[in-house]
Amino acid sequence: MLTPRPRRRPSPSPLLKVLLLAALFCATGCSPDEKAKGDTPAPARPPVPVVVARAEQKAVPVELRSVGQVEASSTVTVRSQVAGVIARVHFRQGDEVRRGDLLFTLDQGPLAAALAKAEADGEQARVAAEKAAADAARYARLLEEGFVSREEAETVRAQADSLEAALAAARATLEQARIQLRYATIRAPQGGRTGELLVHPGTVVKANDAPDLVTINALHPVLVGFSLPERSLAALRRHQAARSLEVSAQVPGDDGPPERGTLSFLDNRVDPATGTIRLKGTFANPGNRLWPGQFVEVALLLETLADAVVVPSAAIQTGQQGTYLFVVQPDGSAETRRVKVGISAGDETVIEAGLAAGESVVTEGQQRISPGARVEVKESGALQP
């Protein structure tokens, strides 16, 4: 009996082998690349560009600011004290004059004639009074000797007294005529700068009446009047009691340093309509930079804070928790720092607590910063909007 031989399995074809190798390559070669791609960490955020400034320690003035107006320390309107005609003007309008300088001369003819008449009347009254006095003395002796009655003596005495009174009146009229003649020469009652000349030779003027001749404003010193809110009154009075307060006045458009003076007037009441109090400062004004009627920027210095920590006001931020700023750490990260803010002086603000001098604070680019973010310092103006 024949034993059956085992049946052999056919070997795979060459094409099948190629496909199997390709599948094996994809399973072992491609998969690791795809897996590595999904496991790569996200790239780090780039640093935020910012502009920084260092906190400084320096003296900071505590000032109250306002707008003021310059006033002459005294103003005199010159008028004639006698009636007459302007004969001559001895100055040019706008001139600086000193007290006693000759300004105007009136026609002295009528006044000189009035003086001459008063002198004549006075002499006549003197002669009559002397004769009456002599008669009264003679009648008094005759009364003692019994040659005249008492009534006659008293009549002569009364006549002498009347003429003596007339002499006194004539002397007063003479003195008045002399004064009137002196008034024909008009001199500056104070030093200062003359204003517009309002009369000219030939103008008829009245005694103490229009027209005004000229106005003289005293410019050395001048006053600067200004107002401050009533809430400043308590601090103002406290510092004024301790020392004389300095006032500075800056002329708009003038690049020079401000004029400096002292507070010389504090009104005795607060204006209920505006809630302000009126003050004035006195300025020597040596260079005539301050002109009556001019508006100026006024700063009243209360005190000076020594060794105060200041930063640019642009660094200060305000949030729900109060004021804060971003401080740049040595490792280049930004730290949020809560601070206590003091007064502002110009474009700087005093930091009373929370910051030390020398620390760097962010002044531009804060809106892009989150706490702990890394920053890159740029020049001012180099940040993109």
Backbone torsions as a table, in degrees:
resi	resn	phi	psi	omega
1	MET	NA	134.1	-176.9
2	LEU	-86.1	132.3	177.5
3	THR	-85.5	130.6	-178.6
4	PRO	-69.4	137.8	179.3
5	ARG	-84.4	144.9	-178.3
6	PRO	-65.4	147.3	-176.5
7	ARG	-87.3	126.3	-178.4
8	ARG	-82.5	138.0	179.5
9	ARG	-76.7	132.1	-179.4
10	PRO	-66.5	139.6	179.4
11	SER	-75.7	151.9	-177.7
12	PRO	-68.9	152.1	-179.2
13	SER	-73.5	159.5	178.6
14	PRO	-58.9	-36.0	-180.0
15	LEU	-64.4	-40.4	-179.7
16	LEU	-65.5	-36.1	178.3
17	LYS	-63.7	-39.5	179.6
18	VAL	-63.2	-43.1	-179.8
19	LEU	-65.4	-39.8	178.8
20	LEU	-64.2	-40.7	178.1
21	LEU	-64.8	-37.9	178.8
22	ALA	-64.6	-40.9	179.2
23	ALA	-65.6	-39.9	179.2
24	LEU	-64.9	-38.3	179.5
25	PHE	-63.9	-41.8	179.1
26	CYS	-65.9	-37.1	-177.3
27	ALA	-71.0	-31.9	-175.8
28	THR	-102.4	-21.6	-175.5
29	GLY	-103.7	-40.7	-176.0
30	CYS	-81.2	-36.5	-173.5
31	SER	-60.8	-42.2	-179.5
32	PRO	-60.3	-37.2	178.8
33	ASP	-63.9	-44.1	-179.3
34	GLU	-64.4	-39.0	-178.4
35	LYS	-67.6	-38.3	-179.3
36	ALA	-64.8	-35.4	-179.4
37	LYS	-62.0	-39.1	-178.9
38	GLY	-75.4	-23.3	-177.6
39	ASP	-89.6	-0.8	-178.1
40	THR	-72.4	128.7	180.0
41	PRO	-68.9	155.0	179.9
42	ALA	-67.9	144.0	-179.6
43	PRO	-65.8	150.1	-179.9
44	ALA	-69.6	148.8	179.1
45	ARG	-69.8	140.4	179.1
46	PRO	-69.1	154.8	178.5
47	PRO	-64.6	149.9	-178.7
48	VAL	-84.8	125.7	177.8
49	PRO	-72.5	131.3	-178.7
50	VAL	-142.3	165.1	171.2
51	VAL	-113.7	134.5	-176.0
52	VAL	-123.3	164.2	174.0
53	ALA	-145.1	154.1	179.8
54	ARG	-92.1	139.0	173.7
55	ALA	-68.6	131.4	-177.5
56	GLU	-111.9	156.9	176.2
57	GLN	-116.8	118.8	-177.2
58	LYS	-160.3	174.0	178.0
59	ALA	-79.8	134.0	-177.8
60	VAL	-124.3	123.7	178.1
61	PRO	-75.6	140.3	174.1
62	VAL	-99.3	111.1	-172.3
63	GLU	-126.1	152.7	169.6
64	LEU	-110.2	125.2	-173.6
65	ARG	-110.9	149.0	-179.8
66	SER	-160.9	178.2	173.7
67	VAL	-110.9	127.7	-177.6
68	GLY	-121.0	173.7	179.2
69	GLN	-130.6	135.8	-177.2
70	VAL	-76.8	139.7	177.1
71	GLU	-129.8	146.8	171.7
72	ALA	-68.2	142.7	179.2
73	SER	-65.4	-27.3	171.7
74	SER	-155.8	145.3	-179.2
75	THR	-128.9	129.4	-179.6
76	VAL	-124.4	128.4	173.1
77	THR	-98.6	119.7	-175.5
78	VAL	-87.0	127.5	173.8
79	ARG	-130.3	160.0	177.2
80	SER	-78.8	139.9	177.8
81	GLN	-94.6	-2.3	175.5
82	VAL	-136.5	156.0	175.9
83	ALA	-79.0	142.9	179.6
84	GLY	171.8	-168.4	-178.0
85	VAL	-117.6	133.0	177.7
86	ILE	-65.4	119.6	-179.7
87	ALA	-95.2	-36.2	-175.8
88	ARG	-156.7	145.1	173.9
89	VAL	-111.4	128.4	-171.7
90	HIS	-104.3	14.3	179.8
91	PHE	-148.1	168.8	174.1
92	ARG	-108.7	142.8	-178.7
93	GLN	-59.5	137.0	-176.3
94	GLY	93.1	-3.9	179.6
95	ASP	-71.6	151.9	167.7
96	GLU	-82.5	131.0	178.7
97	VAL	-126.2	157.1	175.5
98	ARG	-108.2	159.7	178.3
99	ARG	-57.3	129.4	179.3
100	GLY	93.9	-8.2	178.2
101	ASP	-65.2	143.6	180.0
102	LEU	-73.2	127.9	-178.9
103	LEU	-109.2	-53.1	-175.4
104	PHE	-135.5	153.0	170.0
105	THR	-127.6	128.1	176.0
106	LEU	-90.9	161.8	173.5
107	ASP	-61.6	117.7	-172.9
108	GLN	-92.6	-3.0	-177.2
109	GLY	-56.1	-58.7	-178.9
110	PRO	-60.7	-36.2	-178.7
111	LEU	-72.3	-37.2	176.7
112	ALA	-66.2	-38.1	177.3
113	ALA	-64.5	-40.9	178.5
114	ALA	-64.5	-35.1	177.7
115	LEU	-68.0	-42.4	179.8
116	ALA	-62.3	-41.4	177.8
117	LYS	-63.9	-41.4	180.0
118	ALA	-65.3	-35.9	176.7
119	GLU	-65.7	-41.6	179.1
120	ALA	-65.3	-44.9	178.3
121	ASP	-61.5	-37.0	179.4
122	GLY	-67.1	-40.7	178.5
123	GLU	-65.6	-41.2	177.4
124	GLN	-61.6	-43.3	179.8
125	ALA	-66.3	-33.8	179.1
126	ARG	-66.3	-44.2	-180.0
127	VAL	-62.6	-45.6	-179.3
128	ALA	-64.2	-39.4	-178.4
129	ALA	-68.7	-38.5	178.9
130	GLU	-66.8	-41.2	178.7
131	LYS	-65.0	-42.6	-179.9
132	ALA	-64.8	-36.1	179.0
133	ALA	-67.2	-39.7	178.1
134	ALA	-65.4	-42.3	178.1
135	ASP	-61.9	-41.4	-179.9
136	ALA	-63.4	-38.3	178.5
137	ALA	-68.0	-40.5	179.2
138	ARG	-64.9	-42.2	-179.9
139	TYR	-68.2	-28.4	177.8
140	ALA	-67.8	-38.7	177.3
141	ARG	-68.0	-40.9	179.4
142	LEU	-64.9	-32.9	178.1
143	LEU	-65.7	-38.6	179.3
144	GLU	-66.5	-32.4	-179.3
145	GLU	-86.8	-6.8	177.0
146	GLY	83.5	15.2	-178.7
147	PHE	-86.0	-19.5	177.9
148	VAL	-132.6	157.3	179.5
149	SER	-79.5	161.2	177.3
150	ARG	-62.1	-36.2	-179.0
151	GLU	-62.5	-42.7	179.3
152	GLU	-64.2	-40.5	-179.9
153	ALA	-65.2	-41.0	180.0
154	GLU	-68.2	-34.9	178.5
155	THR	-63.8	-44.7	179.1
156	VAL	-64.7	-38.4	178.9
157	ARG	-64.1	-39.6	178.8
158	ALA	-66.1	-37.6	178.2
159	GLN	-64.6	-39.7	178.6
160	ALA	-65.2	-42.0	178.4
161	ASP	-63.4	-39.1	179.7
162	SER	-63.9	-42.7	179.9
163	LEU	-70.6	-29.9	174.9
164	GLU	-65.4	-39.2	176.5
165	ALA	-67.2	-37.4	177.6
166	ALA	-64.3	-36.0	177.2
167	LEU	-64.9	-40.8	178.2
168	ALA	-62.8	-40.9	177.9
169	ALA	-64.3	-40.2	179.8
170	ALA	-65.5	-38.4	177.3
171	ARG	-64.9	-38.8	177.8
172	ALA	-65.8	-40.1	177.9
173	THR	-64.5	-38.4	178.3
174	LEU	-63.6	-43.2	179.2
175	GLU	-65.0	-37.8	177.5
176	GLN	-64.2	-38.2	178.4
177	ALA	-65.9	-38.8	177.4
178	ARG	-64.2	-41.0	178.5
179	ILE	-64.1	-42.7	179.5
180	GLN	-60.7	-37.7	179.3
181	LEU	-69.3	-37.4	176.3
182	ARG	-65.0	-34.6	179.1
183	TYR	-67.1	-15.1	176.8
184	ALA	-70.3	-15.8	173.5
185	THR	-105.9	110.4	-173.7
186	ILE	-100.4	122.2	-178.1
187	ARG	-114.6	161.8	-177.9
188	ALA	-69.0	122.7	178.7
189	PRO	-75.3	-15.0	177.7
190	GLN	-155.5	163.0	174.7
191	GLY	-81.5	155.8	179.0
192	GLY	154.9	-165.9	179.6
193	ARG	-105.1	131.3	179.6
194	THR	-77.1	148.9	176.9
195	GLY	-95.8	-150.4	-178.5
196	GLU	-67.3	135.3	176.5
197	LEU	-76.6	118.9	-172.2
198	LEU	-99.2	-7.7	177.4
199	VAL	-135.5	163.1	-179.7
200	HIS	-138.8	164.7	179.0
201	PRO	-52.7	133.6	-177.6
202	GLY	101.9	-13.5	179.8
203	THR	-72.9	131.8	176.8
204	VAL	-86.5	126.6	-179.3
205	VAL	-118.9	155.0	177.8
206	LYS	-108.2	163.9	-179.3
207	ALA	-72.9	121.6	176.1
208	ASN	52.8	40.1	-177.8
209	ASP	-143.7	171.1	177.3
210	ALA	-63.1	150.7	5.8
211	PRO	-85.8	152.2	170.2
212	ASP	-66.4	148.4	-178.6
213	LEU	-88.1	-49.2	-179.9
214	VAL	-167.9	158.8	175.8
215	THR	-114.4	137.2	179.7
216	ILE	-117.3	123.2	176.7
217	ASN	-106.5	129.2	175.3
218	ALA	-80.4	123.0	-176.6
219	LEU	-107.0	-1.3	-178.9
220	HIS	-136.4	93.1	5.8
221	PRO	-90.2	179.8	170.4
222	VAL	-121.8	164.6	177.0
223	LEU	-112.0	149.8	173.1
224	VAL	-124.8	114.2	178.4
225	GLY	-94.5	138.3	179.1
226	PHE	-153.0	168.6	-178.0
227	SER	-126.2	148.3	176.8
228	LEU	-130.3	151.8	178.1
229	PRO	-61.9	148.9	-177.5
230	GLU	-64.2	-21.5	177.8
231	ARG	-65.7	-18.1	178.7
232	SER	-86.5	-6.2	-172.0
233	LEU	-64.1	-42.4	-176.4
234	ALA	-62.3	-49.2	179.1
235	ALA	-64.5	-38.0	-180.0
236	LEU	-62.0	-48.0	-178.9
237	ARG	-67.4	-35.7	179.0
238	ARG	-63.3	-45.8	-179.3
239	HIS	-74.1	-32.7	179.2
240	GLN	-66.8	-33.3	177.8
241	ALA	-67.3	-25.3	-177.1
242	ALA	-85.5	-33.7	-176.2
243	ARG	-164.9	169.1	174.9
244	SER	-72.4	133.4	-175.0
245	LEU	-95.1	138.9	-179.9
246	GLU	-90.4	138.9	177.1
247	VAL	-122.6	134.8	175.0
248	SER	-118.0	148.1	-179.5
249	ALA	-131.1	121.5	179.1
250	GLN	-106.9	126.0	179.6
251	VAL	-80.7	124.2	178.3
252	PRO	-58.4	134.8	179.7
253	GLY	83.8	-3.7	179.1
254	ASP	-101.7	119.3	-176.9
255	ASP	-80.7	-5.6	-179.1
256	GLY	-73.7	171.4	178.8
257	PRO	-66.1	155.8	180.0
258	PRO	-68.8	153.0	171.9
259	GLU	-74.6	144.1	-176.8
260	ARG	-120.4	137.9	179.0
261	GLY	-145.8	-163.1	-179.6
262	THR	-128.2	149.7	177.0
263	LEU	-69.7	123.2	-174.8
264	SER	-119.8	-9.9	-176.3
265	PHE	-149.4	131.4	172.4
266	LEU	-129.5	118.4	-174.8
267	ASP	-61.5	156.2	-176.3
268	ASN	-90.8	12.2	178.4
269	ARG	-156.1	154.3	173.1
270	VAL	-92.8	133.0	178.9
271	ASP	-68.7	113.1	-177.9
272	PRO	-67.6	-21.3	-178.6
273	ALA	-75.0	-34.7	-176.3
274	THR	-112.6	-13.6	-177.3
275	GLY	68.6	28.7	-179.6
276	THR	-124.1	162.9	176.7
277	ILE	-121.0	143.3	-174.4
278	ARG	-92.0	135.4	178.4
279	LEU	-134.2	161.5	175.5
280	LYS	-142.1	142.5	174.0
281	GLY	-114.0	148.6	178.7
282	THR	-106.3	130.5	-176.3
283	PHE	-125.4	133.9	179.3
284	ALA	-64.2	-35.5	174.9
285	ASN	55.6	53.5	-176.7
286	PRO	-65.4	-31.5	-177.7
287	GLY	-98.3	10.6	-179.8
288	ASN	56.8	32.4	177.8
289	ARG	-74.2	-28.2	179.2
290	LEU	-95.8	127.5	-172.2
291	TRP	-122.6	133.1	-179.3
292	PRO	-53.0	134.1	-177.7
293	GLY	90.8	-12.2	-176.8
294	GLN	-77.3	141.9	175.0
295	PHE	-92.4	136.9	-177.6
296	VAL	-136.7	160.6	175.3
297	GLU	-91.0	121.4	-172.8
298	VAL	-108.0	138.9	174.4
299	ALA	-130.5	120.4	178.6
300	LEU	-100.6	115.1	-176.7
301	LEU	-83.6	117.4	177.8
302	LEU	-88.8	-47.3	179.7
303	GLU	-162.6	174.9	176.7
304	THR	-125.3	123.5	178.2
305	LEU	-82.6	116.8	-179.6
306	ALA	-84.9	140.7	175.2
307	ASP	55.8	42.3	176.3
308	ALA	-83.2	144.8	176.4
309	VAL	-88.6	123.4	-176.6
310	VAL	-127.0	149.2	175.1
311	VAL	-135.9	160.8	173.7
312	PRO	-59.6	138.8	-178.3
313	SER	-60.4	-24.9	179.7
314	ALA	-65.5	-18.3	-179.2
315	ALA	-78.5	-19.1	-174.6
316	ILE	-76.9	129.1	176.4
317	GLN	-119.3	154.3	-179.9
318	THR	-124.0	128.0	179.3
319	GLY	-131.9	-171.6	-179.2
320	GLN	-65.5	-26.8	-179.1
321	GLN	-92.8	4.4	-179.3
322	GLY	114.8	-156.7	-177.8
323	THR	-88.1	146.1	-179.6
324	TYR	-155.0	172.3	173.7
325	LEU	-151.4	168.1	179.4
326	PHE	-100.9	125.1	178.7
327	VAL	-106.3	129.5	179.7
328	VAL	-85.0	120.8	-179.4
329	GLN	-82.4	163.3	179.4
330	PRO	-57.9	-27.8	-179.9
331	ASP	-84.0	5.5	177.4
332	GLY	88.5	7.4	178.1
333	SER	-96.4	158.3	-178.8
334	ALA	-102.4	128.8	179.1
335	GLU	-110.3	133.7	175.4
336	THR	-80.3	125.8	-176.0
337	ARG	-127.3	119.4	174.7
338	ARG	-77.0	137.5	-175.6
339	VAL	-136.0	159.6	173.5
340	LYS	-103.4	119.5	-173.3
341	VAL	-93.4	138.0	175.7
342	GLY	-104.2	-142.2	-176.8
343	ILE	-76.7	161.3	173.7
344	SER	-109.2	138.1	177.4
345	ALA	-130.2	106.0	-175.5
346	GLY	68.3	-125.9	179.1
347	ASP	-101.6	20.9	178.1
348	GLU	-121.3	152.7	-179.9
349	THR	-128.2	139.2	178.7
350	VAL	-82.0	133.4	174.9
351	ILE	-103.1	112.2	-176.3
352	GLU	-80.4	-28.6	179.9
353	ALA	-157.4	148.3	175.0
354	GLY	106.1	-6.0	-177.0
355	LEU	-147.8	144.5	178.6
356	ALA	-109.8	152.3	176.9
357	ALA	-61.5	141.1	179.3
358	GLY	97.3	-17.6	178.8
359	GLU	-74.2	148.1	-179.1
360	SER	-94.2	131.4	180.0
361	VAL	-121.8	150.6	-178.6
362	VAL	-82.7	128.4	178.9
363	THR	-109.8	-20.0	176.5
364	GLU	-140.4	141.2	177.9
365	GLY	95.8	12.2	-177.7
366	GLN	-63.1	-29.5	-175.5
367	GLN	-66.6	-16.1	-178.6
368	ARG	-99.0	-2.7	-172.8
369	ILE	-96.2	138.8	167.6
370	SER	-114.8	153.1	-178.1
371	PRO	-54.1	130.8	179.5
372	GLY	85.9	-5.3	-178.5
373	ALA	-68.3	148.2	176.3
374	ARG	-82.3	144.6	-176.4
375	VAL	-125.9	158.4	176.4
376	GLU	-125.3	121.1	-175.5
377	VAL	-77.0	129.5	179.0
378	LYS	-119.8	166.3	173.6
379	GLU	-73.6	151.4	177.8
380	SER	-61.0	133.2	-179.1
381	GLY	90.5	-5.8	-178.5
382	ALA	-90.7	-4.4	-178.3
383	LEU	-78.5	142.1	176.7
384	GLN	-81.8	142.4	179.6
385	PRO	-65.9	NA	NA
